[in-house]
Protein backbone atom coordinates (compact mmCIF):
# COMPACT_ATOMS: atom_id res chain seq x y z
CA UNK A 1 0.00 0.00 0.00
CA UNK A 2 1.44 3.37 -0.90
CA UNK A 3 2.11 5.90 1.90
CA UNK A 4 -0.52 8.39 0.78
CA UNK A 5 -3.25 5.77 0.68
CA UNK A 6 -2.11 4.48 4.08
CA UNK A 7 -2.28 7.98 5.55
CA UNK A 8 -5.77 8.58 4.13
CA UNK A 9 -6.95 5.25 5.50
CA UNK A 10 -5.57 6.10 8.94
CA UNK A 11 -7.30 9.49 8.88
CA UNK A 12 -10.60 7.79 7.98
CA UNK A 13 -10.10 5.29 10.82
CA UNK A 14 -9.50 8.05 13.37
CA UNK A 15 -12.43 10.09 12.04
CA UNK A 16 -14.75 7.10 12.34
CA UNK A 17 -13.59 6.39 15.91
CA UNK A 18 -14.05 10.04 16.86
CA UNK A 19 -17.52 10.36 15.31
CA UNK A 20 -18.87 7.14 16.76
CA UNK A 21 -17.17 7.83 20.09
CA UNK A 22 -18.94 11.17 20.27
CA UNK A 23 -22.37 9.58 20.15
CA UNK A 24 -24.31 8.86 23.31
CA UNK A 25 -24.85 5.29 24.47
CA UNK A 26 -28.51 5.70 23.57
CA UNK A 27 -27.67 6.76 19.99
CA UNK A 28 -25.22 3.88 19.62
CA UNK A 29 -27.88 1.50 20.88
CA UNK A 30 -30.33 2.90 18.32
CA UNK A 31 -27.97 1.98 15.48
CA UNK A 32 -27.21 -1.39 17.02
CA UNK A 33 -23.63 -1.05 18.21
CA UNK A 34 -21.82 -0.75 21.54
CA UNK A 35 -18.75 1.24 22.51
CA UNK A 36 -16.82 -2.03 22.33
CA UNK A 37 -17.72 -2.32 18.62
CA UNK A 38 -16.43 1.12 17.61
CA UNK A 39 -12.80 0.18 16.93
CA UNK A 40 -13.79 -2.96 15.04
CA UNK A 41 -16.15 -0.99 12.82
CA UNK A 42 -13.53 1.71 12.25
CA UNK A 43 -10.93 -0.94 11.41
CA UNK A 44 -13.11 -2.08 8.51
CA UNK A 45 -12.81 1.40 7.02
CA UNK A 46 -9.02 1.28 7.52
CA UNK A 47 -8.57 -1.64 5.15
Rosetta blueprint (number, residue, H / E / L):
1 X L
2 X L
3 X H
4 X H
5 X H
6 X H
7 X H
8 X H
9 X H
10 X H
11 X H
12 X H
13 X H
14 X H
15 X H
16 X H
17 X H
18 X H
19 X H
20 X H
21 X H
22 X L
23 X L
24 X L
25 X H
26 X H
27 X H
28 X H
29 X H
30 X H
31 X L
32 X L
33 X L
34 X L
35 X H
36 X H
37 X H
38 X H
39 X H
40 X H
41 X H
42 X H
43 X H
44 X H
45 X H
46 X H
47 X L
